[in-house]
Amino acid sequence: MNLDELKRAVVDARKIQASYNGASFDLLLPTDYLWRSTLERHRDERGDLLEAEAFREILGRSLVGWQGVKCSDVLGGSSEDLLPYSPEARELLLDARMDVADVLTIAIGNELKARRQKRGEALKN
């Protein structure tokens, strides 16, 4: 396997999907380094985690696509028009819908935890 193939395989292994409220979200799991460094960067003077800021930064890098998100998910109302994914649309959705941000953050955290546990068990064997 050459380096380009390895890089593609690494990225592909980090891809997951999460569903919420009739939409499907394409997520790219953060690396362990990105997760840790983001959490460390978003702490107050006492060392307490500023969760909203830290997880928003992670979501900004992790949410890479979606299917089924509607304009009404951002604006309210009854517009059933689909909202195409773009970085700008992602920011609009995450600003408007903390419930979506929370669900996606939990999905990322749960998957990272499961993968770390699996890796830890493999090291024991």
N, CA, C and O of each residue as an XYZ file, in Angstrom:
500
protein
N       0.855     -1.179      0.000
C       0.000      0.000      0.000
C       0.896      1.236      0.000
O       1.786      1.374      0.839
N       0.645      2.133     -0.958
C       1.439      3.356     -0.985
C       0.831      4.385     -0.030
O      -0.242      4.167      0.534
N       1.527      5.501      0.142
C       1.112      6.505      1.120
C      -0.256      7.099      0.796
O      -1.055      7.319      1.706
N      -0.544      7.362     -0.469
C      -1.852      7.918     -0.838
C      -2.975      6.938     -0.506
O      -4.028      7.344     -0.015
N      -2.756      5.663     -0.770
C      -3.764      4.644     -0.431
C      -3.954      4.552      1.081
O      -5.077      4.407      1.563
N      -2.863      4.636      1.819
C      -2.940      4.591      3.273
C      -3.722      5.793      3.802
O      -4.570      5.643      4.682
N      -3.442      6.977      3.272
C      -4.159      8.176      3.714
C      -5.652      8.055      3.429
O      -6.470      8.411      4.278
N      -6.018      7.561      2.251
C      -7.436      7.363      1.925
C      -8.080      6.360      2.862
O      -9.213      6.558      3.300
N      -7.373      5.291      3.174
C      -7.905      4.265      4.074
C      -8.111      4.816      5.481
O      -9.092      4.483      6.144
N      -7.186      5.659      5.934
C      -7.303      6.270      7.256
C      -8.531      7.169      7.308
O      -9.301      7.114      8.267
N      -8.719      7.992      6.287
C      -9.889      8.878      6.251
C     -11.174      8.053      6.168
O     -12.137      8.335      6.881
N     -11.194      7.048      5.312
C     -12.394      6.208      5.178
C     -12.757      5.531      6.497
O     -13.935      5.374      6.817
N     -11.741      5.132      7.258
C     -11.995      4.468      8.542
C     -12.580      5.426      9.572
O     -13.173      4.985     10.557
N     -12.424      6.718      9.364
C     -12.946      7.722     10.306
C     -14.362      8.164      9.964
O     -14.949      8.940     10.719
N     -14.933      7.701      8.856
C     -16.262      8.131      8.428
C     -17.358      7.355      9.159
O     -17.314      6.129      9.255
N     -18.337      8.097      9.668
C     -19.528      7.489     10.260
C     -20.736      8.308      9.839
O     -20.599      9.410      9.307
N     -21.912      7.762     10.080
C     -23.154      8.491      9.844
C     -23.967      8.493     11.118
O     -23.903      7.564     11.922
N     -24.735      9.561     11.284
C     -25.668      9.671     12.402
C     -26.990     10.174     11.837
O     -27.012     10.966     10.895
N     -28.080      9.712     12.416
C     -29.409     10.130     11.976
C     -30.101     10.879     13.095
O     -29.928     10.582     14.277
N     -30.899     11.867     12.683
C     -31.685     12.625     13.654
C     -32.792     13.367     12.926
O     -32.558     14.021     11.910
N     -33.976     13.258     13.448
C     -35.115     14.039     12.973
C     -35.321     13.897     11.465
O     -35.633     14.873     10.782
N     -35.146     12.680     10.949
C     -35.376     12.423      9.536
C     -34.225     12.762      8.615
O     -34.348     12.604      7.400
N     -33.129     13.216      9.146
C     -31.960     13.556      8.326
C     -30.803     12.632      8.672
O     -30.751     12.063      9.763
N     -29.891     12.493      7.746
C     -28.688     11.690      7.940
C     -27.483     12.616      7.800
O     -27.414     13.435      6.884
N     -26.539     12.471      8.722
C     -25.383     13.360      8.783
C     -24.102     12.561      8.579
O     -23.884     11.538      9.228
N     -23.265     13.038      7.674
C     -21.973     12.416      7.389
C     -20.924     13.069      8.278
O     -20.717     14.282      8.236
N     -20.273     12.249      9.073
C     -19.287     12.748     10.029
C     -17.931     12.119      9.769
O     -17.831     10.945      9.412
N     -16.904     12.906      9.950
C     -15.533     12.427      9.893
C     -14.992     12.540     11.316
O     -14.765     13.641     11.818
N     -14.791     11.405     11.950
C     -14.343     11.425     13.342
C     -13.037     12.198     13.474
O     -12.142     12.062     12.640
N     -12.930     13.002     14.514
C     -11.658     13.690     14.733
C     -10.591     12.682     15.150
O     -10.890     11.649     15.749
N      -9.370     12.999     14.830
C      -8.280     12.169     15.324
C      -8.205     12.330     16.843
O      -8.742     13.290     17.397
N      -7.548     11.403     17.503
C      -7.379     11.527     18.954
C      -6.670     12.837     19.303
O      -7.005     13.491     20.291
N      -5.693     13.208     18.486
C      -4.967     14.455     18.749
C      -5.890     15.659     18.626
O      -5.878     16.535     19.491
N      -6.688     15.716     17.564
C      -7.599     16.852     17.380
C      -8.602     16.934     18.525
O      -8.878     18.020     19.033
N      -9.146     15.793     18.931
C     -10.101     15.763     20.041
C      -9.461     16.342     21.305
O     -10.007     17.251     21.931
N      -8.301     15.804     21.665
C      -7.639     16.215     22.895
C      -7.180     17.675     22.839
O      -7.393     18.429     23.788
N      -6.564     18.065     21.752
C      -6.050     19.432     21.675
C      -7.189     20.455     21.650
O      -7.041     21.549     22.195
N      -8.300     20.123     21.037
C      -9.443     21.036     21.027
C     -10.011     21.198     22.429
O     -10.321     22.311     22.852
N     -10.147     20.087     23.150
C     -10.658     20.181     24.517
C      -9.703     20.973     25.405
O     -10.145     21.758     26.244
N      -8.410     20.775     25.230
C      -7.443     21.507     26.042
C      -7.446     23.001     25.726
O      -7.244     23.827     26.616
N      -7.673     23.342     24.472
C      -7.657     24.742     24.054
C      -8.873     25.521     24.562
O      -8.824     26.745     24.691
N      -9.950     24.810     24.845
C     -11.196     25.470     25.258
C     -11.472     25.227     26.742
O     -12.438     24.560     27.113
N     -10.616     25.777     27.561
C     -10.780     25.715     29.015
C     -10.683     27.124     29.582
O      -9.986     27.983     29.043
N     -11.393     27.339     30.675
C     -11.321     28.659     31.313
C     -10.111     28.720     32.235
O      -9.311     27.785     32.284
N      -9.980     29.825     32.964
C      -8.801     30.030     33.819
C      -8.688     28.997     34.934
O      -7.598     28.792     35.468
N      -9.785     28.346     35.295
C      -9.740     27.296     36.328
C      -9.494     25.916     35.738
O      -9.306     24.945     36.471
N      -9.496     25.833     34.426
C      -9.292     24.550     33.765
C     -10.579     23.829     33.424
O     -10.546     22.697     32.941
N     -11.732     24.478     33.671
C     -13.017     23.858     33.344
C     -13.259     23.929     31.841
O     -12.969     24.938     31.198
N     -13.790     22.850     31.297
C     -14.048     22.761     29.869
C     -15.186     23.694     29.469
O     -16.241     23.712     30.103
N     -14.963     24.458     28.424
C     -16.004     25.284     27.804
C     -16.624     24.431     26.695
O     -16.252     24.521     25.525
N     -17.579     23.606     27.109
C     -18.108     22.558     26.232
C     -18.664     23.081     24.915
O     -18.325     22.560     23.853
N     -19.503     24.094     24.969
C     -20.139     24.580     23.741
C     -19.098     24.993     22.709
O     -19.232     24.677     21.527
N     -18.072     25.694     23.150
C     -17.034     26.154     22.224
C     -16.194     24.987     21.697
O     -15.904     24.914     20.503
N     -15.811     24.087     22.584
C     -14.962     22.964     22.176
C     -15.690     22.050     21.197
O     -15.147     21.679     20.156
N     -16.916     21.693     21.538
C     -17.631     20.747     20.684
C     -18.077     21.385     19.379
O     -18.198     20.697     18.366
N     -18.322     22.684     19.388
C     -18.659     23.368     18.132
C     -17.465     23.342     17.186
O     -17.628     23.134     15.983
N     -16.262     23.553     17.726
C     -15.076     23.486     16.868
C     -14.919     22.083     16.291
O     -14.620     21.923     15.108
N     -15.118     21.081     17.118
C     -15.020     19.701     16.631
C     -16.068     19.436     15.557
O     -15.752     18.849     14.522
N     -17.309     19.859     15.786
C     -18.366     19.649     14.791
C     -18.069     20.400     13.496
O     -18.374     19.914     12.407
N     -17.479     21.571     13.617
C     -17.131     22.334     12.423
C     -16.172     21.596     11.509
O     -16.164     21.817     10.298
N     -15.381     20.738     12.077
C     -14.436     19.950     11.287
C     -14.978     18.564     10.965
O     -14.551     17.942      9.992
N     -15.913     18.076     11.769
C     -16.383     16.701     11.627
C     -17.605     16.550     10.730
O     -17.740     15.539     10.041
N     -18.491     17.531     10.727
C     -19.706     17.440      9.923
C     -19.360     17.807      8.486
O     -19.122     18.974      8.174
N     -19.333     16.797      7.609
C     -18.850     17.000      6.251
C     -19.923     16.802      5.184
O     -19.639     16.935      3.993
N     -21.144     16.488      5.592
C     -22.215     16.318      4.614
C     -23.501     15.916      5.305
O     -23.507     15.579      6.489
N     -24.591     15.954      4.554
C     -25.876     15.493      5.082
C     -26.838     15.204      3.954
O     -26.635     15.605      2.808
N     -27.890     14.497      4.311
C     -28.998     14.228      3.428
C     -30.277     14.449      4.246
O     -30.368     14.022      5.397
N     -31.244     15.108      3.648
C     -32.546     15.255      4.289
C     -32.710     16.451      5.206
O     -33.749     16.580      5.854
N     -31.725     17.329      5.284
C     -31.879     18.545      6.076
C     -32.718     19.522      5.251
O     -32.475     19.712      4.059
N     -33.695     20.130      5.894
C     -34.612     21.047      5.207
C     -34.352     22.484      5.648
O     -33.783     22.729      6.712
N     -34.771     23.410      4.826
C     -34.661     24.829      5.187
C     -35.404     25.105      6.486
O     -34.973     25.946      7.275
N     -36.513     24.411      6.721
C     -37.270     24.612      7.963
C     -36.474     24.176      9.194
O     -36.763     24.626     10.302
N     -35.479     23.308      9.013
C     -34.634     22.909     10.146
C     -33.785     24.086     10.636
O     -33.363     24.113     11.792
N     -33.543     25.038      9.771
C     -32.740     26.209     10.125
C     -33.633     27.403     10.448
O     -33.403     28.111     11.428
N     -34.643     27.620      9.624
C     -35.452     28.825      9.709
C     -36.754     28.628     10.466
O     -37.385     29.605     10.867
N     -37.162     27.398     10.667
C     -38.494     27.156     11.211
C     -39.499     27.259     10.081
O     -39.124     27.370      8.914
N     -40.752     27.224     10.420
C     -41.780     27.300      9.392
C     -42.000     25.968      8.728
O     -41.644     24.922      9.269
N     -42.590     26.011      7.554
C     -43.015     24.766      6.918
C     -42.304     24.473      5.608
O     -42.753     23.607      4.856
N     -41.224     25.155      5.312
C     -40.525     24.915      4.050
C     -39.920     23.516      4.041
O     -39.081     23.170      4.873
N     -40.369     22.735      3.085
C     -39.852     21.375      2.930
C     -38.688     21.329      1.937
O     -38.197     20.250      1.604
N     -38.252     22.489      1.470
C     -37.124     22.529      0.542
C     -35.897     21.955      1.224
O     -35.592     22.285      2.370
N     -35.192     21.083      0.496
C     -33.959     20.525      1.047
C     -32.877     21.596      1.045
O     -32.785     22.416      0.131
N     -32.075     21.566      2.076
C     -30.951     22.489      2.214
C     -29.686     21.739      1.822
O     -29.253     20.839      2.542
N     -29.087     22.099      0.684
C     -27.850     21.422      0.292
C     -26.748     21.702      1.314
O     -26.678     22.786      1.893
N     -25.894     20.705      1.522
C     -24.781     20.886      2.448
C     -23.761     21.857      1.856
O     -23.449     21.811      0.666
N     -23.263     22.716      2.697
C     -22.104     23.567      2.408
C     -21.560     23.997      3.763
O     -22.278     23.913      4.758
N     -20.324     24.452      3.831
C     -19.816     24.941      5.118
C     -20.684     26.067      5.695
O     -20.872     26.149      6.909
N     -21.209     26.932      4.822
C     -22.061     28.024      5.303
C     -23.381     27.493      5.851
O     -23.852     27.948      6.894
N     -23.979     26.530      5.148
C     -25.231     25.933      5.616
C     -25.011     25.176      6.925
O     -25.871     25.183      7.805
N     -23.852     24.522      7.048
C     -23.519     23.822      8.292
C     -23.526     24.797      9.461
O     -24.096     24.498     10.510
N     -22.903     25.956      9.295
C     -22.860     26.945     10.369
C     -24.254     27.451     10.714
O     -24.575     27.639     11.887
N     -25.087     27.674      9.695
C     -26.467     28.114      9.951
C     -27.230     27.070     10.769
O     -27.931     27.410     11.722
N     -27.089     25.802     10.389
C     -27.793     24.737     11.113
C     -27.295     24.626     12.546
O     -28.099     24.555     13.476
N     -25.988     24.610     12.735
C     -25.447     24.444     14.086
C     -25.746     25.655     14.968
O     -25.898     25.509     16.181
N     -25.832     26.846     14.377
C     -26.226     28.031     15.147
C     -27.677     27.946     15.590
O     -28.019     28.318     16.712
N     -28.526     27.452     14.698
C     -29.969     27.441     14.959
C     -30.428     26.255     15.794
O     -31.448     26.347     16.477
N     -29.704     25.149     15.756
C     -30.215     23.915     16.330
C     -29.199     23.232     17.246
O     -28.449     22.351     16.824
N     -29.195     23.659     18.496
C     -28.302     23.022     19.469
C     -28.664     21.553     19.672
O     -27.795     20.749     20.010
N     -29.931     21.190     19.472
C     -30.311     19.783     19.609
C     -29.587     18.925     18.567
O     -29.156     17.813     18.873
N     -29.453     19.431     17.346
C     -28.708     18.707     16.312
C     -27.238     18.623     16.710
O     -26.629     17.556     16.625
N     -26.671     19.739     17.143
C     -25.271     19.749     17.567
C     -25.034     18.760     18.697
O     -24.029     18.049     18.703
N     -25.957     18.711     19.655
C     -25.810     17.786     20.787
C     -25.842     16.335     20.329
O     -25.009     15.534     20.752
N     -26.798     15.989     19.466
C     -26.914     14.606     18.983
C     -25.653     14.198     18.227
O     -25.150     13.090     18.411
N     -25.146     15.080     17.385
C     -23.955     14.745     16.599
C     -22.716     14.647     17.475
O     -21.871     13.778     17.262
N     -22.605     15.526     18.451
C     -21.471     15.467     19.374
C     -21.491     14.163     20.163
O     -20.451     13.532     20.350
N     -22.658     13.763     20.621
C     -22.784     12.506     21.370
C     -22.446     11.319     20.476
O     -21.783     10.381     20.919
N     -22.893     11.350     19.221
C     -22.564     10.258     18.293
C     -21.058     10.149     18.090
O     -20.507      9.048     18.070
N     -20.399     11.285     17.939
C     -18.943     11.283     17.778
C     -18.278     10.739     19.041
O     -17.416      9.863     18.964
N     -18.676     11.254     20.192
C     -18.082     10.815     21.459
C     -18.286      9.333     21.708
O     -17.362      8.645     22.143
N     -19.485      8.829     21.437
C     -19.762      7.402     21.643
C     -18.922      6.529     20.726
O     -18.407      5.491     21.143
N     -18.786      6.952     19.477
C     -17.984      6.165     18.530
C     -16.506      6.190     18.909
O     -15.833      5.162     18.838
N     -16.000      7.344     19.305
C     -14.600      7.417     19.737
C     -14.366      6.528     20.956
O     -13.359      5.824     21.030
N     -15.289      6.559     21.903
C     -15.166      5.731     23.102
C     -15.155      4.247     22.742
O     -14.332      3.487     23.252
N     -16.067      3.839     21.866
C     -16.131      2.430     21.452
C     -14.847      2.003     20.751
O     -14.346      0.902     20.981
N     -14.320      2.863     19.905
C     -13.086      2.522     19.196
C     -11.890      2.459     20.145
O     -11.019      1.603     19.990
N     -11.845      3.355     21.121
C     -10.754      3.306     22.103
C     -10.835      2.034     22.937
O      -9.812      1.410     23.219
N     -12.037      1.648     23.330
C     -12.200      0.415     24.104
C     -11.766     -0.796     23.285
O     -11.089     -1.686     23.798
N     -12.153     -0.829     22.027
C     -11.774     -1.937     21.150
C     -10.259     -1.986     20.981
O      -9.662     -3.063     21.007
N      -9.643     -0.829     20.810
C      -8.192     -0.763     20.666
C      -7.500     -1.224     21.952
O      -6.497     -1.935     21.901
N      -8.045     -0.814     23.107
C      -7.487     -1.226     24.392
C      -7.593     -2.726     24.599
O      -6.663     -3.358     25.099
N      -8.733     -3.297     24.213
C      -8.905     -4.751     24.344
C      -7.946     -5.501     23.425
O      -7.409     -6.544     23.799
N      -7.733     -4.971     22.228
C      -6.811     -5.616     21.291
C      -5.376     -5.588     21.819
O      -4.610     -6.527     21.606
N      -5.020     -4.502     22.508
C      -3.666     -4.412     23.068
C      -3.451     -5.422     24.186
O      -2.332     -5.888     24.400
N      -4.528     -5.762     24.901
C      -4.413     -6.734     25.990
C      -4.196     -8.136     25.474
O      -3.624     -8.977     26.168
N      -4.649     -8.398     24.254
C      -4.546     -9.758     23.688
C      -3.258     -9.978     23.012
O      -3.014    -11.064     22.487
